[in-house]
Amino acid sequence: MTKFETSAIHSGWNGTAAGGAASVPVYRASSYQYDRAAKMADVFAGKSAGYIYTRIANPTTTVLEARLSHLEDGIGCIVTASGMAAIASVAMGLLRAGDQIIASSGIFAGTVSLFAHTLDRFGIKTVFVNADSPEEFAENVTDRTGLIFIETIGNPQMNIPDVERISQVARQANIPLVVDNTAATPALFRPGQFGADVVVHSTTKFINGHGTAIGGAIIDTGNYSWAKGNFADIARRCGKAGALAFLSHLRNQIYRDLGGCASPGDSFAMLQGLETLAMRMDRHCSNAAKLAAYLVERKGIDRVTYPGLSHNQFYRRAERYFGGRGGGVLTFNAGSRDKAFGIIDGLQTAKNLANLGTPQTAVIHPASTLFADFPAAQRRQLGIDEGMIRVSAGLENIDDIINDFELAIKSIM
Ligand SMILES: *Cc1c(COP(=O)(O)O)cnc(C)c1O
């Protein structure tokens, strides 16, 4: 097996199709034709492989699925229209009315809204627990718990949960552990190696890497035994689909019915992003580390939160999980909303936008944007105060990034 950087460029495509095209073509086709009615009937019956309709599968997207599965050490992957579509498909695929989710608090605000509000309307309840307490996960397991959900780096608190211990809790209760690995990407961390059963991604962020497409992915790591799980409809598929029963259940029912498929053009953008993911992550991480070090020393700025800083409470775990890197995102406190707005308005190179993992350094004021709908008490509990700014370190020269922050901070002092 080739190393990560090589697989990110070559896996899933060898150019023997499509006239030898060296990069993956965009198959802009909604549907696929058959010269014999009997052949099409066999594909519909699952007796032979083939494409039918792009809402179910598409040749460009298939290459992306193979590549992402390979890079996450998975057994298979389904690519979706967005990260939210991936998380919604997994939840809808595993749960029914009356079931419960255990999720860490301090996860992506859109996921909180999906769990706490949208799924609640369908009778699915979520209990949010402290990401740093595997005991709290264990204490909240009931006979209706259908999935445990965590993120590898929380957002915007930057907490890194103990994936191994939480996976032991899940294993003991025979519940799948779903890990959102958007912030780390497989270039830094493969949750399956630490016990995760299903990995989800917003490929919109670092995987696309250029802010040019929205996408998501679901990878089955092969760690969970669906044949022995508590999901009768998935277990029933094990006879035909074997270890791929969960993905087959999604592909042939949930994902197909919800309609959250990726556009082939967006799959192409994700494939292009993957080719440079490892190099870009190195630069995102080193720029974030240098910016964090500067902000720690800067008078007037406090609570610089970055797992790559040696005094951060998650430093050791970042070292162990991410090979000594701290990710591409950090937060700091400017002291008040006015000062935070002043810094954001004063930045010239860094852009004020709601995304992560773009080539441009990106800043946002979480309290008035991503978490604006949250009650003030909940924001406080999540550590999101009025002076907080979140930064996604871009790929620019670090001297220019630091200079940009220095001038913006100086302008409000
Ligand atoms: C952005 C994000 C999502 C949602 O993904 P979309 O592609 O925006 O739908 C989910 N989880 C995390 C950690 C994210 O950063």
The ligand as a Tripos MOL2 file, in Angstrom:
@<TRIPOS>MOLECULE
LIG
   15    15     1     0     0
SMALL
NO_CHARGES

@<TRIPOS>ATOM
      1 C1        -18.8850   22.7550    8.2800 C.3       1 LIG1
      2 C2        -19.0020   21.6060    9.1700 C.ar      1 LIG1
      3 C3        -20.0830   20.7120    9.0660 C.ar      1 LIG1
      4 C4        -21.2110   20.9160    8.0680 C.3       1 LIG1
      5 O1        -20.7400   20.7500    6.7710 O.3       1 LIG1
      6 P1        -21.3840   21.5030    5.4820 P.3       1 LIG1
      7 O2        -20.5180   21.0110    4.3890 O.co2     1 LIG1
      8 O3        -21.3080   22.9620    5.7370 O.co2     1 LIG1
      9 O4        -22.7930   21.0160    5.4020 O.co2     1 LIG1
     10 C5        -20.1300   19.6430    9.9220 C.ar      1 LIG1
     11 N1        -19.1700   19.4500   10.8470 N.ar      1 LIG1
     12 C6        -18.1130   20.2790   10.9770 C.ar      1 LIG1
     13 C7        -17.0860   20.0110   12.0190 C.3       1 LIG1
     14 C8        -17.9910   21.3890   10.1500 C.ar      1 LIG1
     15 O5        -16.9580   22.2230   10.2990 O.3       1 LIG1
@<TRIPOS>BOND
     1     1     2 1
     2     2     3 ar
     3     2    14 ar
     4     3     4 1
     5     3    10 ar
     6     4     5 1
     7     5     6 1
     8     6     7 2
     9     6     8 1
    10     6     9 1
    11    10    11 ar
    12    11    12 ar
    13    12    13 1
    14    12    14 ar
    15    14    15 1
@<TRIPOS>SUBSTRUCTURE
     1 LIG1         1 GROUP 0 **** ****
